[in-house]
Amino acid sequence: MIDRTTDPLEAIRIAMKREQEAFDFYYEHAKLFENEGTREMFLFLAKEEAKHKARLQEELDKNYLYEM
């Protein structure tokens, strides 16, 4: 759980883990459907989660390097 006492870097790491879990969920569910439209929707959602995780990683890298 993230609250006011959570270290900002830890909050980003938690968010990245949740984005990965969401990616895994959508990607695995895409495999379950034969309907191309449904499958593509789940793959699109998986790709969006991957983008979110990448953005969080960029922030983590930027903040980490800034503090050095």
N, C-alpha and C positions, 0 to 999 in steps of 0.2 A: 504494500500500500504506500502511496506517495502522499505525504502531508507537508506541512510547513517546516518540519525538522529534517526532511530528506535533503541530502546533499544534491545539488543540481546535476552533477555528473552521474550520480546513482540514478536519479530520476530519468535521465536520458537512456541509461543502460536498461532500465526497467521498460521504458517505452519501446526500445529497440527489440527487446524480447517479445513484447506483446505484438509488435508488427510482424515479427517472424512467425509467431503462432498464428496470426491471422492469415499470413501468406500460405502457410502450410495447410490451414483449413480450406481455403479457397482452391488451392492447387489440387489437393487430394479429392475434393468434391468435383472438380472439373472432370476428373477421370471417371466418375460414376455415371455421367449422362451421355447418352447416345445422341440426343438432340444437339445439333451443332450450335444453335443459338444459346442454349443454356450453358453448354461447355465453354463457349467463347466468353460469356458473361463472367463465369467463375475465373477464367484465365485473366480477363481484364482486371477483375478485382484483385487477383493475386499480384499482378504487375503493379497496381497502385500501391499495395502494401509494401512491395519491394522498393518503390520510389520513396515511400515514407521512411523506411528504414535507412535508405541511403542518405536521405536528407538529415536524419538524426545523426548518422555517422559523420557527416560533414561538420555538423555543429560540435560534436564531440571532439573531432580532430582540431577544429579551429580553436575551440576553447582550451584544449589541452596544450596546443602549441603556443597560444597566447600567454598562458601562465608560466611557460618555461622561460 
